[in-house]
């Protein structure tokens, strides 16, 4: 598809890496493309970053017809820019689109527009240690009608934000509260889709945890309130008795790109990985008898986030003496090494710009 490019008349000054934070500064341009149930995808364009005009009756404002993705571009020491497994984000976004009755984007078209956009904005990719260019593709339904039905008009957008190092002061294990009231998602719902409603619904439990001094919550399943699912907005993994255990993808858990990458690296390093149901009773027993050796969350923003303490029904359980574990550190070093071009990419995950 031909992509029309309209460059900004005045380019912004690139920020100092020390001021980046996360998602607060945006690049000069954004990509946009429209969809209609009769015409398909059309009007692909890169335009100056700015406001989006939305009709007050737009579907997304009333019925939450919205999905998004998150991935990064990294600057290597040789100055080149590369992305980490972008095809997997494209595939996951299409699965999310199918669940929310939004239009899917052919993989070759999605890759074309993503790489074209990153090529144009690649100068925004910072070079300081741990920094990257965060890419946020998103899609929303924008029928100008209040009727509840499958979407007939949609808009696809990509914006980009240079972001700072997630661990500016080093990787510090976090304290997590096990949530036994609210649930994040249920099987048959939208848990496996990356849509805004999942995150909005999780905020209440997160706020309660924060008030008690915890960074986030560990979610239990929405049916039996028995099985471990995710930690905050990340997938979760445990080292129990020498084995790596992570909740199986049952339909209520987001199939994370970092999760699948961790599993591949772990198996390559010779670890036994079990994707299965893990009950809170089994985890509690492991915490009590000392067989829980490590625990960590994994996701795009942090790569891995070590868990130093778990709290369940008021009882606090330290994990690995509150320190980052050997496996967690190995995963962080390996994945970030591949992402920034410091470690050989034996898996074929890197897409150069």
C-alpha positions as CSV (number, residue, x, y, z in Angstrom):
1,X,0.0,0.0,0.0
2,X,1.2,3.5,-0.8
3,X,1.9,5.5,2.3
4,X,1.5,9.3,2.0
5,X,4.1,11.1,4.1
6,X,3.4,14.7,5.3
7,X,6.4,15.9,7.4
8,X,6.1,18.3,10.3
9,X,7.0,21.8,9.3
10,X,9.0,22.3,12.5
11,X,10.8,19.3,14.1
12,X,11.0,19.1,17.9
13,X,14.3,19.2,19.8
14,X,15.3,15.7,20.9
15,X,15.1,15.5,24.7
16,X,18.0,14.6,27.0
17,X,18.0,10.9,28.0
18,X,17.8,11.8,31.7
19,X,14.4,13.5,31.2
20,X,12.6,10.7,29.3
21,X,10.5,8.8,31.8
22,X,7.8,6.6,30.2
23,X,5.3,7.7,27.6
24,X,5.5,11.4,28.3
25,X,7.4,12.7,25.2
26,X,6.3,11.9,21.7
27,X,8.0,12.0,18.3
28,X,7.3,14.4,15.4
29,X,4.9,12.2,13.5
30,X,2.3,9.5,13.8
31,X,1.0,6.9,11.4
32,X,-2.8,6.6,10.6
33,X,-4.9,4.4,8.4
34,X,-8.6,4.0,8.0
35,X,-10.9,1.0,7.5
36,X,-14.4,0.6,6.2
37,X,-16.3,-2.6,5.9
38,X,-16.9,-2.0,2.2
39,X,-13.5,-0.5,1.2
40,X,-11.2,-2.3,3.5
41,X,-8.0,-0.6,4.6
42,X,-7.2,2.8,2.9
43,X,-5.7,6.2,3.3
44,X,-2.4,5.1,4.8
45,X,-0.5,8.2,5.9
46,X,2.2,9.6,8.2
47,X,1.3,13.0,9.5
48,X,2.6,15.4,12.1
49,X,1.9,14.2,15.7
50,X,-1.3,15.9,16.9
51,X,-4.9,15.6,18.1
52,X,-7.3,13.0,16.6
53,X,-10.7,14.2,15.7
54,X,-13.4,11.9,17.0
55,X,-17.2,12.2,16.7
56,X,-19.0,12.3,20.1
57,X,-20.9,9.2,19.2
58,X,-17.8,7.3,18.2
59,X,-18.0,3.6,19.0
60,X,-14.8,3.6,21.1
61,X,-16.1,6.3,23.5
62,X,-19.3,4.3,24.4
63,X,-18.5,0.6,23.9
64,X,-14.8,0.3,24.4
65,X,-14.0,-1.0,20.8
66,X,-10.2,-0.5,21.2
67,X,-7.1,-2.6,21.1
68,X,-3.4,-1.8,21.4
69,X,0.1,-3.2,21.3
70,X,3.5,-2.2,22.8
71,X,6.9,-2.9,21.4
72,X,10.3,-1.2,21.3
73,X,13.0,-0.2,18.9
74,X,16.6,-0.2,20.2
75,X,19.7,1.6,19.2
76,X,22.8,-0.6,19.0
77,X,26.4,0.5,19.8
78,X,27.1,0.7,16.0
79,X,24.3,3.3,15.7
80,X,21.8,1.0,13.9
81,X,18.2,0.6,15.1
82,X,16.4,-2.7,15.5
83,X,13.1,-4.0,16.7
84,X,12.4,-7.1,18.8
85,X,10.0,-9.7,17.4
86,X,7.6,-7.2,15.8
87,X,5.8,-9.9,13.9
88,X,4.6,-11.4,17.1
89,X,3.0,-8.1,18.2
90,X,1.3,-7.9,14.8
91,X,-0.1,-11.4,15.2
92,X,-1.3,-10.8,18.7
93,X,-3.0,-7.5,17.6
94,X,-4.9,-9.5,15.0
95,X,-6.0,-12.0,17.6
96,X,-7.2,-9.0,19.8
97,X,-9.0,-7.5,16.8
98,X,-10.9,-10.8,16.1
99,X,-12.0,-10.9,19.7
100,X,-13.2,-7.2,19.8
101,X,-14.8,-7.5,16.3
102,X,-12.3,-5.0,14.9
103,X,-10.7,-5.5,11.4
104,X,-7.5,-7.5,11.2
105,X,-4.5,-6.1,9.3
106,X,-2.7,-8.4,6.8
107,X,0.7,-9.2,8.3
108,X,2.7,-7.9,5.3
109,X,0.8,-4.6,5.4
110,X,1.2,-4.2,9.2
111,X,4.9,-4.9,8.9
112,X,5.2,-2.4,6.0
113,X,3.6,0.5,7.8
114,X,5.4,-0.3,11.1
115,X,8.9,-0.3,9.5
116,X,8.2,2.7,7.3
117,X,7.1,4.7,10.4
118,X,10.1,3.6,12.5
119,X,12.5,4.4,9.6
120,X,11.1,7.9,9.5
121,X,11.3,8.4,13.3
122,X,14.5,6.4,14.0
123,X,16.5,9.5,15.0
124,X,14.3,9.6,18.1
125,X,15.7,6.3,19.3
126,X,17.9,7.3,22.2
127,X,21.4,5.7,22.7
128,X,21.9,6.0,26.4
129,X,22.1,2.7,28.4
130,X,18.7,1.1,28.9
131,X,16.8,3.6,26.8
132,X,14.6,2.8,23.7
133,X,11.9,4.0,21.4
134,X,8.6,2.7,22.7
135,X,6.1,2.0,19.9
136,X,2.3,2.1,20.6
137,X,0.1,0.8,17.7
138,X,-3.6,1.0,18.5
139,X,-6.9,0.6,16.8
140,X,-10.4,1.9,17.6
141,X,-13.9,1.6,16.2
142,X,-15.3,5.0,15.2
143,X,-18.8,4.4,13.8
144,X,-20.7,7.7,14.3
145,X,-23.7,5.9,15.8
146,X,-24.9,4.8,19.2
147,X,-26.1,1.4,18.0
148,X,-24.4,-1.7,19.5
149,X,-23.1,-3.8,16.6
150,X,-19.9,-5.0,15.0
151,X,-17.7,-2.1,13.9
152,X,-18.1,-0.8,10.3
153,X,-15.4,1.9,10.5
154,X,-12.1,1.9,12.3
155,X,-8.9,3.8,12.6
156,X,-5.4,2.4,13.1
157,X,-2.7,4.6,14.6
158,X,1.0,4.2,15.6
159,X,2.7,6.7,17.9
160,X,6.2,6.6,19.4
161,X,7.8,7.8,22.5
162,X,11.5,7.7,23.5
163,X,11.6,6.1,27.0
164,X,14.2,6.0,29.7
165,X,15.7,3.0,31.4
166,X,13.1,1.0,33.4
167,X,15.7,0.3,36.0
168,X,17.6,3.6,36.3
169,X,18.9,2.6,39.7
170,X,19.3,-1.1,39.2
171,X,16.8,-4.0,39.3
172,X,15.1,-3.9,42.7
173,X,12.7,-6.8,43.6
174,X,9.2,-5.6,44.3
175,X,6.6,-6.5,46.9
176,X,3.4,-8.1,45.6
177,X,0.0,-8.7,47.2
178,X,-2.0,-11.7,46.2
179,X,-5.5,-10.4,45.2
180,X,-8.5,-12.5,46.3
181,X,-11.3,-10.1,45.7
182,X,-11.2,-8.5,42.2
183,X,-10.2,-10.6,39.1
184,X,-8.5,-9.4,36.0
185,X,-10.3,-11.5,33.4
186,X,-12.3,-14.7,32.9
187,X,-12.0,-17.5,30.4
188,X,-14.3,-16.7,27.5
189,X,-13.8,-13.0,28.1
190,X,-11.1,-10.6,26.7
191,X,-8.2,-11.7,29.0
192,X,-6.1,-12.9,26.0
193,X,-6.8,-9.7,24.1
194,X,-4.8,-6.5,24.6
195,X,-7.7,-4.1,25.1
196,X,-8.0,-1.1,27.3
197,X,-10.9,-2.5,29.4
198,X,-8.7,-5.1,30.9
199,X,-6.4,-2.5,32.3
200,X,-9.0,-0.1,33.5
201,X,-10.7,-2.9,35.4
202,X,-7.5,-3.8,37.1
203,X,-6.8,-0.4,38.6
204,X,-8.9,-0.8,41.7
205,X,-7.0,-3.7,43.0
206,X,-3.7,-2.1,42.1
207,X,-4.7,1.0,44.1
208,X,-5.7,-1.0,47.1
209,X,-2.3,-2.8,47.0
210,X,-0.4,0.5,46.7
211,X,-2.2,1.9,49.7
212,X,-0.8,-1.1,51.7
213,X,2.8,-0.6,50.4
214,X,2.8,-3.1,47.5
215,X,3.8,-2.5,43.9
216,X,1.1,-4.6,42.3
217,X,-1.2,-7.6,42.7
218,X,-0.9,-11.2,41.8
219,X,-4.2,-12.2,40.1
220,X,-6.2,-15.4,40.7
221,X,-8.5,-16.8,38.1
222,X,-12.0,-15.5,37.8
223,X,-13.9,-18.8,38.0
224,X,-12.6,-20.7,41.0
225,X,-10.4,-17.9,42.5
226,X,-7.8,-20.6,42.9
227,X,-5.3,-20.5,40.1
228,X,-2.5,-18.0,39.6
229,X,-2.8,-15.9,36.4
230,X,-0.8,-12.7,36.0
231,X,1.1,-10.2,38.2
232,X,-0.2,-6.7,37.6
233,X,-0.1,-6.2,33.8
234,X,2.7,-8.8,33.3
235,X,2.9,-12.5,32.9
236,X,4.4,-14.3,35.9
237,X,6.9,-17.1,36.4
238,X,8.2,-19.1,39.4
239,X,11.2,-21.3,40.1
240,X,9.8,-24.1,42.3
241,X,12.0,-27.0,43.3
242,X,14.4,-26.3,40.4
243,X,11.7,-26.2,37.8
244,X,10.3,-23.2,36.1
245,X,6.5,-23.0,36.4
246,X,4.3,-20.4,34.6
247,X,0.5,-20.4,34.3
248,X,-0.8,-22.0,31.1
249,X,-2.5,-19.8,28.5
250,X,-6.2,-20.7,29.3
251,X,-7.8,-17.8,27.4
252,X,-7.9,-15.3,30.3
253,X,-4.1,-14.7,30.3
254,X,-2.4,-12.4,27.8
255,X,0.1,-14.4,25.6
256,X,3.1,-12.1,26.2
257,X,5.9,-11.7,23.7
258,X,8.4,-11.5,26.6
259,X,6.8,-14.6,28.2
260,X,7.3,-16.7,25.0
261,X,10.8,-15.3,24.7
262,X,11.6,-16.2,28.3
263,X,10.4,-19.8,27.7
264,X,12.6,-20.1,24.6
265,X,15.7,-18.8,26.4
266,X,15.0,-21.0,29.5
267,X,14.7,-24.2,27.4
268,X,17.8,-23.2,25.4
269,X,19.7,-23.0,28.7
270,X,18.5,-26.4,29.8
271,X,15.8,-25.5,32.3
272,X,12.6,-27.6,32.6
273,X,9.6,-25.3,31.9
274,X,6.1,-26.3,32.9
275,X,3.1,-24.3,31.5
276,X,0.3,-25.5,33.6
277,X,-2.3,-24.6,36.2
278,X,-0.7,-23.4,39.4
279,X,-3.0,-23.1,42.4
280,X,-2.6,-20.6,45.2
281,X,-2.5,-23.6,47.6
282,X,0.5,-25.1,45.8
283,X,2.3,-21.7,45.7
284,X,1.5,-21.1,49.4
285,X,2.9,-24.5,50.3
286,X,6.1,-23.7,48.3
287,X,6.4,-20.4,50.1
288,X,6.1,-22.1,53.4
289,X,8.4,-25.0,52.8
290,X,11.1,-23.0,51.0
291,X,10.9,-24.6,47.6
292,X,9.8,-21.3,46.0
293,X,13.3,-20.2,44.9
294,X,12.5,-17.3,42.6
295,X,9.5,-15.4,41.2
296,X,9.3,-12.7,38.5
297,X,7.0,-10.9,36.2
298,X,7.9,-10.4,32.5
299,X,6.7,-7.9,30.0
300,X,7.8,-5.4,27.3
301,X,8.4,-2.4,29.6
302,X,10.6,-4.1,32.3
303,X,11.6,-7.3,30.5
304,X,11.7,-9.0,33.9
305,X,10.6,-7.7,37.3
306,X,11.9,-9.8,40.2
307,X,9.5,-10.4,43.1
308,X,11.0,-10.1,46.5
309,X,8.0,-10.6,48.7
310,X,4.5,-12.1,48.3
311,X,1.7,-11.3,50.8
312,X,-1.4,-13.6,51.0
313,X,-4.2,-13.0,53.4
314,X,-1.9,-10.8,55.6
315,X,1.0,-13.3,55.8
316,X,4.2,-12.0,54.2
317,X,6.5,-14.4,52.4
318,X,10.0,-13.3,51.4
319,X,11.3,-14.7,48.1
320,X,15.0,-15.3,47.7
321,X,15.7,-13.1,50.7
322,X,14.3,-10.2,48.8
323,X,17.0,-10.3,46.2
324,X,17.1,-10.9,42.4
325,X,17.6,-14.6,41.6
326,X,20.1,-16.2,39.3
327,X,17.5,-17.3,36.7
328,X,15.8,-13.9,36.7
329,X,19.1,-12.1,36.2
330,X,20.1,-14.5,33.4
331,X,16.8,-13.8,31.6
332,X,17.2,-10.1,31.9
333,X,20.8,-10.1,30.7
334,X,20.0,-12.4,27.8
335,X,16.9,-10.7,26.5
336,X,18.2,-7.2,26.9
337,X,21.5,-8.3,25.3
338,X,19.6,-9.5,22.2
339,X,17.4,-6.4,22.1
340,X,20.3,-4.0,22.2
341,X,22.6,-6.1,20.0
342,X,25.1,-7.0,22.7
343,X,24.3,-10.8,22.6
344,X,24.0,-13.0,19.5
345,X,20.4,-13.4,18.3
346,X,20.4,-17.2,17.7
347,X,16.6,-17.2,17.6
348,X,16.1,-14.8,14.7
349,X,14.1,-12.4,16.7
350,X,15.6,-9.1,15.5
351,X,14.2,-6.9,12.7
352,X,16.7,-4.3,11.6
353,X,15.7,-0.9,10.4
